[in-house]
Amino acid sequence: MTVLPSCANCGTALNGPYCSNCGQKASDLQRPIWWILGEFLDAVFSYDSRTFRTLWLLFAEPGEFTRRYIVGQRASMLPPFRLFVIATVLFFVTLQVTGLAIVAFKTETILLDELPPEAAEVIKENSAALTVEDGNKRTRVTMELFVPAEDLERIPITQQEKNGMAEAEKAIKIEVDGATDDEKGWLRWIEAKLTRVNQGYARVRADPILLNAPLNIWLPRLMLVLVPVFALLLAVMHWWPRVYLTEHLVFSVHVHTVIFIALALTALMVAIIGDSEFMWAIWLILSVYLWMAMYRVYGRSWWLTAIKFLGLMMIYSFVLVVGLGTIFVIALSEV
C-alpha cells in the first residue's frame, strides 16, 4: 500500500501510516478491485488469519475460545459480537440461497384400525387438533423445520378448523361484551390479534414460504434477548466461585454463534440431500459441545458440570420454547 507524503484530509505532514493530527490512515485507494474487496472483508469481518484460528478454536476445542478470550488472549481472535453477527447473517443468507421454509406444515394420516384399541380410544377422545375425515381416519397437521421448496405441502383450511377459529373469535367477542370499560381495550386488542393470526395461519397453510419473511425479522430479535438470558442462567448456575456477568455473556455469545453456524450447515445439508431426519443428531452434538465447553470454561468436575448442564438445559429449553412460540404467533399475525 502506498503511503502519501501528507494527509489528504488535513494536509499535515506524515511521519507514519496514520496522521498525527486527525488520525486518518494515509493510503492510496487507486488500487485494483480485488484489493478493495480484501480491505472491505478485513474491515467488516476481519477476514485474515484470525478467522481460521477463531473457527478452529470455536469448533475443535469446545470452550477454549471463551477461556482464552476471558484471560486476555484476544489479539489473535475475532471479537465475540462480530463473530455472532457474521454467524447470524450466514444463517439467514443460507436460508435465502437454499430456498428452505424455516417452518412448514405437514399432514399426517392416522388410521384408527391400525392402532391398538386403547390408543384408538385416546385419539377419539382427544381429537381437538385432528380433522375427522371418516369414522376410522384422522388427519393431524404437524410442523417441521427446514423443509425444501419441492417438499412443501399447500394444505387448505378444513371446515372443521374454520369452525374452531370462529368459535375462538366468538368467545373473545362474548368476553368483550361482558367486560368493563377498562377491560374492553385490551380484549379488543386480543380479538384483533387473534383474527390476524387466524388469517395468517390460513395463508401460511396455503404457502409456507410466506412465514420466512416475518421470521427473518423476529428470530434475530429473539436471539438478542436469549443471549443475555442464557448468560444470566449461567450466572445462577455458577454463583460460586464468583464469575463476572461479562464473562458469562462472552460464553453465551460464543455458544449462540456455534448454534447459528450449525443451523446454517444443517440447512445447507437439508437442501443438498433433501431430508431433515438427521437433525436430532445435530441437537445431540450441540448438547455434548455445550457440556464440554462448560467443563473447560468453568473448571468444575465432570459430574458437577453434568448436573449444572442438565439444570441449565431444562430451564433454557422452557424459555426457548416460550420465546419461539411467541414469535411464531407474532409472525403469523404479520403474514
C-alpha positions in Angstrom: 0.0 0.0 0.0 1.4 3.4 -0.9 1.7 5.9 1.9 1.1 9.5 1.0 3.6 12.3 1.9 0.9 14.4 3.6 -2.5 13.7 5.0 -5.2 14.0 2.2 -7.7 15.1 4.9 -6.0 17.9 6.8 -2.7 18.4 4.9 -0.4 17.6 7.9 3.0 16.1 7.0 3.0 12.4 7.7 5.6 10.5 9.8 3.9 7.2 9.5 0.8 5.4 8.1 -1.6 7.5 10.3 -2.0 11.3 10.5 -0.8 12.7 13.9 -3.4 15.5 13.6 -6.7 13.9 12.5 -5.9 10.2 12.8 -6.9 9.3 9.2 -5.0 6.4 7.6 -2.8 7.6 4.8 -3.3 5.2 2.0 -3.7 5.4 -1.8 -7.1 3.9 -2.8 -6.1 3.8 -6.5 -5.9 0.0 -6.4 -7.4 -3.0 -8.2 -10.9 -4.1 -7.3 -9.7 -7.3 -5.6 -7.5 -5.2 -3.2 -10.5 -3.0 -2.3 -12.6 -6.2 -1.7 -9.9 -7.5 0.6 -9.9 -4.3 2.5 -13.7 -4.4 2.9 -13.6 -8.0 4.2 -10.9 -7.2 6.6 -12.7 -4.1 7.9 -16.1 -5.7 8.3 -15.2 -9.3 9.1 -11.5 -9.2 10.0 -11.0 -11.7 7.2 -7.4 -12.8 8.0 -5.5 -15.5 9.8 -7.6 -14.7 12.9 -10.7 -16.0 11.2 -9.4 -19.5 10.7 -7.8 -19.6 14.1 -11.0 -18.5 15.7 -13.2 -21.0 13.9 -10.7 -23.8 14.8 -10.8 -22.9 18.5 -14.6 -22.5 18.4 -15.4 -25.9 16.9 -12.4 -28.2 17.5 -11.8 -27.3 21.2 -15.2 -26.5 22.9 -14.8 -23.7 25.3 -11.2 -22.9 24.5 -12.1 -19.8 22.6 -14.0 -18.4 25.5 -11.3 -19.4 28.0 -8.6 -17.6 26.1 -10.7 -14.6 25.5 -11.5 -14.2 29.2 -7.9 -14.5 30.3 -6.9 -11.8 27.8 -5.5 -13.7 24.8 -7.6 -11.7 22.4 -5.3 -10.3 19.7 -5.3 -13.5 17.7 -9.1 -13.9 17.7 -12.2 -12.2 16.3 -14.3 -10.1 18.7 -17.2 -12.2 20.1 -20.1 -10.0 19.0 -18.7 -9.5 15.5 -18.5 -13.3 15.1 -22.1 -13.6 16.3 -23.3 -11.1 13.7 -21.4 -13.0 11.0 -22.9 -16.3 12.0 -26.4 -14.8 12.1 -26.0 -13.3 8.6 -24.6 -16.6 7.4 -27.6 -18.5 8.6 -30.2 -16.3 7.0 -28.3 -16.0 3.8 -28.1 -19.8 3.6 -31.9 -19.9 4.0 -32.3 -17.4 1.2 -29.9 -19.3 -1.1 -31.3 -22.7 -0.4 -35.0 -21.6 -0.6 -35.9 -23.6 2.5 -39.0 -22.9 4.5 -38.0 -22.2 8.1 -41.3 -23.7 9.3 -43.7 -25.7 7.2 -46.9 -27.7 7.9 -47.2 -31.4 7.1 -50.2 -33.6 7.2 -50.1 -37.0 8.9 -52.9 -39.5 8.4 -53.8 -41.7 11.4 -55.8 -44.9 10.7 -57.6 -46.0 13.8 -58.0 -49.5 12.6 -54.2 -50.0 12.6 -53.8 -48.9 16.2 -54.3 -50.8 19.4 -57.8 -50.3 20.8 -56.6 -48.3 23.8 -54.6 -45.9 21.6 -57.6 -45.5 19.2 -59.9 -44.6 22.1 -57.4 -42.0 23.4 -57.3 -40.4 19.9 -61.1 -40.4 19.6 -61.4 -38.7 23.0 -58.7 -36.1 22.3 -59.3 -35.2 18.7 -59.4 -31.4 19.1 -56.3 -31.0 17.0 -57.3 -33.6 14.5 -59.5 -33.4 11.4 -62.1 -36.2 11.2 -62.3 -37.5 7.6 -64.4 -40.6 8.3 -65.0 -43.0 11.1 -61.6 -44.6 11.1 -59.3 -41.9 9.7 -57.9 -38.8 11.4 -55.6 -36.2 9.8 -53.1 -34.3 12.0 -51.2 -31.2 10.9 -47.7 -31.0 12.3 -44.8 -28.6 11.9 -41.4 -29.3 10.5 -38.2 -27.2 10.3 -36.1 -26.5 7.2 -38.4 -28.0 4.5 -37.2 -27.9 0.9 -39.4 -26.0 -1.5 -40.2 -29.1 -3.6 -41.5 -30.9 -0.4 -43.8 -28.1 0.8 -47.4 -29.1 1.2 -50.1 -26.5 0.4 -52.8 -27.5 2.8 -56.2 -25.7 2.7 -58.0 -25.0 5.9 -60.7 -27.5 6.6 -64.2 -26.6 7.5 -63.7 -28.1 11.0 -60.7 -25.9 11.5 -62.6 -22.8 10.3 -65.4 -23.6 12.8 -62.8 -23.9 15.6 -61.4 -20.5 14.7 -64.8 -18.9 14.5 -65.7 -20.3 18.0 -62.5 -18.9 19.4 -63.2 -15.4 18.0 -66.8 -15.7 19.2 -65.7 -16.5 22.7 -63.5 -13.3 22.7 -66.4 -11.2 21.5 -68.6 -12.5 24.3 -65.9 -11.6 26.8 -65.7 -8.1 25.3 -69.5 -7.6 25.5 -69.5 -8.5 29.2 -66.3 -6.6 30.2 -65.9 -3.3 31.9 -64.8 -0.2 30.1 -61.3 -0.7 31.4 -61.1 -4.3 30.2 -62.6 -3.7 26.7 -59.5 -2.0 25.3 -57.1 -4.9 25.7 -59.8 -7.5 25.0 -60.4 -5.8 21.6 -56.7 -5.9 21.0 -56.7 -9.6 21.7 -59.7 -10.0 19.4 -58.0 -8.2 16.5 -54.7 -10.1 17.0 -56.5 -13.4 17.1 -58.3 -12.6 13.8 -54.9 -11.7 12.2 -53.3 -14.8 13.5 -56.1 -17.0 12.1 -55.9 -15.2 8.7 -52.1 -15.6 8.7 -52.4 -19.3 9.6 -54.7 -19.9 6.6 -52.2 -18.0 4.3 -49.2 -20.0 5.6 -51.0 -23.3 5.2 -51.5 -22.4 1.5 -47.9 -21.0 1.0 -45.5 -21.9 3.8 -42.7 -19.7 2.4 -44.7 -16.6 3.4 -43.7 -17.2 7.0 -40.0 -16.8 6.2 -40.2 -13.0 5.9 -41.5 -12.2 9.4 -39.4 -14.9 11.0 -36.3 -13.4 9.4 -37.1 -10.3 11.4 -38.2 -11.8 14.7 -35.7 -14.6 15.1 -32.6 -12.3 15.3 -34.6 -10.2 17.8 -35.3 -13.3 19.9 -31.7 -14.3 19.9 -30.6 -10.9 21.1 -32.9 -11.4 24.1 -31.9 -15.0 24.6 -28.1 -14.3 24.7 -28.3 -12.3 27.9 -30.9 -14.6 29.3 -28.6 -17.5 28.8 -25.8 -15.5 30.4 -28.0 -14.9 33.5 -28.8 -18.6 33.8 -25.1 -19.3 33.6 -24.5 -16.8 36.4 -27.1 -18.5 38.6 -25.6 -22.0 37.9 -22.1 -20.8 38.6 -22.7 -18.4 41.5 -19.6 -19.6 43.4 -16.7 -19.0 42.9 -17.6 -15.6 41.7 -17.5 -15.1 37.9 -18.4 -11.7 36.4 -21.5 -11.4 34.3 -19.4 -10.1 31.4 -17.6 -13.4 31.2 -20.9 -15.4 31.2 -22.1 -13.1 28.4 -19.0 -13.8 26.3 -19.6 -17.5 26.7 -23.2 -17.1 25.8 -22.3 -15.2 22.6 -19.9 -17.9 21.6 -22.5 -20.7 22.3 -25.1 -19.0 20.2 -22.6 -18.3 17.5 -21.9 -22.1 17.3 -25.7 -22.7 17.2 -26.2 -20.3 14.2 -23.3 -21.8 12.3 -24.5 -25.3 13.0 -28.0 -24.4 11.8 -26.6 -22.8 8.6 -24.7 -26.0 7.9 -27.8 -28.1 8.7 -29.9 -26.0 6.3 -27.3 -26.5 3.6 -27.2 -30.3 4.2 -31.1 -30.4 4.0 -31.0 -28.5 0.7 -28.4 -30.9 -0.7 -29.8 -34.3 0.5 -33.5 -33.2 0.7 -34.1 -34.7 4.1 -34.1 -33.3 7.6 -34.3 -36.6 9.6 -30.7 -36.2 10.8 -31.5 -33.0 12.8 -31.8 -35.0 16.0 -28.1 -35.8 15.7 -27.2 -32.1 15.3 -29.0 -31.3 18.5 -27.2 -34.2 20.3 -23.8 -32.9 19.1 -24.6 -29.4 20.2 -25.6 -30.7 23.6 -22.3 -32.6 24.0 -20.5 -29.5 22.8 -22.1 -27.3 25.4 -21.3 -29.8 28.2 -17.7 -29.9 27.2 -17.4 -26.1 26.8 -18.9 -25.6 30.3 -16.4 -28.0 31.7 -13.4 -26.2 30.1 -14.6 -22.6 30.8 -15.7 -23.0 34.4 -13.3 -25.7 35.5 -15.8 -27.7 37.6 -15.7 -31.5 37.8 -17.3 -33.6 35.1 -20.2 -34.8 37.3 -20.9 -31.3 38.7 -20.7 -29.9 35.2 -23.3 -32.5 34.1 -25.7 -31.5 36.9 -25.4 -27.8 36.0 -25.7 -28.6 32.3 -29.0 -30.6 32.8 -30.5 -27.8 35.0 -29.4 -25.2 32.5 -30.9 -27.0 29.6 -34.2 -27.7 31.4 -34.7 -24.0 32.2 -33.4 -22.7 28.9 -35.4 -25.1 26.8 -38.6 -23.8 28.5 -37.6 -20.2 27.9 -36.7 -21.1 24.3 -40.0 -22.8 23.6 -41.9 -19.9 25.0 -39.9 -17.4 23.0 -40.2 -19.4 19.8 -44.0 -19.8 20.3 -44.4 -16.1 20.9 -42.5 -15.0 17.8 -44.4 -17.7 15.8 -47.7 -16.2 16.8 -46.4 -12.7 16.0 -45.1 -13.9 12.6 -48.5 -15.4 11.8 -50.2 -12.1 12.6 -47.8 -10.3 10.2 -48.1 -12.6 7.2 
